[in-house]
Amino acid sequence: MATDDRPVAPARADDVDLYTIGADVPDGEAVLLVTEIDSPDGVFVGQWSDEETVSRIFDGDVYIRLRRAQADTVDAHLILAHDGQLLPIMRVQEVADWAEQLRPAAAAIMTLHADLESGGRCKAYVDIAVAPD
């Protein structure tokens, strides 16, 4: 599906601050579509989604699958939709602070994907010759 064919959703009031979810996962399992990350005020926002939406695989979408592990912890999987596939990026298990743990990787993968798709040079990169020890 070409980018122009992707449905454009209207601005929705059901955005969720991902830091506030913790282990409060509906029905024990849930899927979130990451909609905004690392803006100047450091937000990490998503929308509740479902497996049917995830199966449509729009390139560049980043999903988080949550499964309640214990009463106060979850297992969380960070997934990137790319080239018609769902690519696992990171997984954390039995944690309460999954949003804090996944946010850096989600920000990096979203930025990298956008930079690569634009055909330009990646904005942030590490020169291995001068990387810190």
C-alpha positions as CSV (number, residue, x, y, z in Angstrom):
1,M,0.0,0.0,0.0
2,A,1.4,3.4,-1.0
3,T,1.8,6.0,1.6
4,D,-0.9,8.1,-0.1
5,D,-3.3,5.2,0.3
6,R,-3.0,5.1,4.1
7,P,-6.2,6.3,5.8
8,V,-5.8,9.6,7.7
9,A,-7.4,9.4,11.1
10,P,-8.8,12.6,12.5
11,A,-7.2,14.0,15.7
12,R,-8.6,11.8,18.5
13,A,-9.2,12.6,22.1
14,D,-8.3,9.1,23.1
15,D,-4.5,9.5,23.1
16,V,-3.1,8.0,26.2
17,D,0.0,9.1,28.1
18,L,1.9,5.8,28.1
19,Y,3.6,6.6,31.4
20,T,0.3,6.5,33.2
21,I,-0.7,2.9,32.1
22,G,1.7,0.9,34.3
23,A,0.3,-2.6,34.7
24,D,-3.3,-1.4,34.1
25,V,-3.7,-3.4,31.0
26,P,-7.3,-4.0,29.8
27,D,-8.3,-7.7,29.7
28,G,-4.7,-8.7,30.6
29,E,-3.5,-8.0,27.0
30,A,-3.4,-4.9,24.8
31,V,-1.9,-3.3,21.8
32,L,-0.9,0.3,21.6
33,L,0.0,2.4,18.6
34,V,2.7,4.9,19.4
35,T,1.5,8.3,18.1
36,E,4.0,10.8,19.6
37,I,7.3,10.5,21.3
38,D,10.1,12.7,22.5
39,S,8.6,16.0,21.5
40,P,10.3,18.9,23.3
41,D,8.2,18.3,26.4
42,G,9.2,14.6,26.5
43,V,5.8,13.0,25.9
44,F,5.3,9.4,25.1
45,V,1.8,9.0,23.7
46,G,-0.2,6.2,22.1
47,Q,-3.7,5.0,21.2
48,W,-5.3,1.7,22.2
49,S,-5.3,-0.5,19.1
50,D,-6.2,-4.1,18.2
51,E,-4.7,-7.0,16.4
52,E,-6.7,-6.3,13.3
53,T,-5.3,-2.8,13.0
54,V,-1.8,-4.2,13.6
55,S,-2.3,-6.7,10.8
56,R,-2.7,-4.0,8.3
57,I,1.0,-3.1,8.6
58,F,1.5,0.5,7.7
59,D,5.3,1.1,7.3
60,G,6.7,3.1,10.1
61,D,4.1,2.4,12.7
62,V,5.4,1.4,16.1
63,Y,3.4,-0.8,18.3
64,I,3.7,-2.0,21.9
65,R,2.1,-5.3,22.9
66,L,1.4,-5.5,26.6
67,R,0.6,-8.6,28.6
68,R,0.0,-8.5,32.4
69,A,2.6,-10.7,34.0
70,Q,1.8,-10.2,37.7
71,A,-0.6,-7.9,39.5
72,D,1.8,-4.9,39.2
73,T,4.1,-5.9,36.2
74,V,3.8,-6.5,32.5
75,D,5.6,-8.0,29.6
76,A,6.1,-5.5,26.8
77,H,7.1,-5.9,23.2
78,L,8.2,-3.0,21.0
79,I,7.4,-3.7,17.3
80,L,8.1,-1.8,14.1
81,A,6.0,-2.2,11.0
82,H,8.4,-2.1,8.0
83,D,8.4,-3.4,4.5
84,G,5.2,-5.5,5.0
85,Q,6.5,-7.1,8.2
86,L,6.3,-6.7,11.9
87,L,9.8,-6.5,13.2
88,P,10.4,-7.2,16.9
89,I,12.7,-4.4,18.3
90,M,12.8,-4.9,22.1
91,R,11.2,-7.0,24.8
92,V,11.1,-6.4,28.5
93,Q,9.5,-8.9,31.0
94,E,7.9,-8.5,34.3
95,V,8.5,-4.8,34.7
96,A,6.3,-1.9,36.0
97,D,8.3,0.8,34.3
98,W,8.0,-0.6,30.7
99,A,7.3,2.9,29.3
100,E,10.6,4.3,30.6
101,Q,12.5,1.2,29.3
102,L,10.9,1.2,25.8
103,R,10.9,5.0,25.2
104,P,14.5,5.4,24.1
105,A,14.4,2.5,21.7
106,A,11.0,3.6,20.3
107,A,12.3,7.1,19.8
108,A,15.5,5.8,18.1
109,I,13.7,3.4,15.8
110,M,11.0,6.0,14.8
111,T,13.7,8.6,14.0
112,L,15.8,6.1,12.1
113,H,12.9,4.8,10.1
114,A,11.8,8.3,9.1
115,D,15.3,9.3,8.1
116,L,15.8,6.2,6.0
117,E,12.4,6.5,4.3
118,S,13.1,10.1,3.4
119,G,16.1,8.9,1.4
120,G,18.4,11.4,3.2
121,R,21.3,10.8,5.5
122,C,20.4,9.9,9.1
123,K,20.4,12.9,11.4
124,A,21.8,11.2,14.4
125,Y,24.6,8.6,14.0
126,V,27.6,7.5,15.8
127,D,31.1,7.7,14.2
128,I,32.7,4.5,15.5
129,A,36.1,6.1,15.2
130,V,35.2,8.7,17.8
131,A,32.6,6.8,19.9
132,P,33.1,6.9,23.6
133,D,34.6,3.8,25.4
